[in-house]
Amino acid sequence: MGVRDLSVFIGMLEECNIHRFNPDKFISRLRLQKYVYLANFFGIDLGYSYNLYLRGPYSPDLAEDYYSLTEMDKVEREVERAIPNFDEFANFVRGKDHKWLEIASTILFIWEKNNMRKGWENEEELKTFIINRTSDIKSRVGKPFVKRVFRELENAGLLKPISNS
């Protein structure tokens, strides 16, 4: 995976009227970071690793790649338009604002980092921890919003159950 795959992904976001990427605008970069992160949960792995930052999961390598996109990359992406599971991903994120994307990606990041940790009595204890932790980190949005986004992720099957083995 690399810049070419990222360019195709951006092109598909644009084609589906989900997001027109503009590297000069902060919100556009934030949204792209979250779209690429969330796409992983739909089996679309563009190969980036993430750390948790102020605005949720962030990949410096992804930032480097989107700043390096050229006009030629944009022209070449017109040729290839096939990413498996993209439609399912697109339907899920369509219409979501940057606040929702930030909270959803943060919930999934914390879920992934804590899901396999030993010591959870049950899945409800883990869910409560994730909601509380995300609410603490993202206190400006409020716990009810975090809970709503958590339920949407859960209903979409993106929060894989814990393994007690």
Secondary structure as GFF3:
##gff-version 3
##sequence-region A 1 165
A	DSSP	alpha_helix	3	15	.	.	.	ID=ss1
A	DSSP	alpha_helix	26	39	.	.	.	ID=ss2
A	DSSP	three_ten_helix	40	42	.	.	.	ID=ss3
A	DSSP	beta_strand	51	53	.	.	.	ID=ss4
A	DSSP	beta_strand	56	58	.	.	.	ID=ss5
A	DSSP	alpha_helix	60	68	.	.	.	ID=ss6
A	DSSP	alpha_helix	71	76	.	.	.	ID=ss7
A	DSSP	alpha_helix	86	93	.	.	.	ID=ss8
A	DSSP	alpha_helix	98	115	.	.	.	ID=ss9
A	DSSP	alpha_helix	123	137	.	.	.	ID=ss10
A	DSSP	alpha_helix	143	155	.	.	.	ID=ss11
###
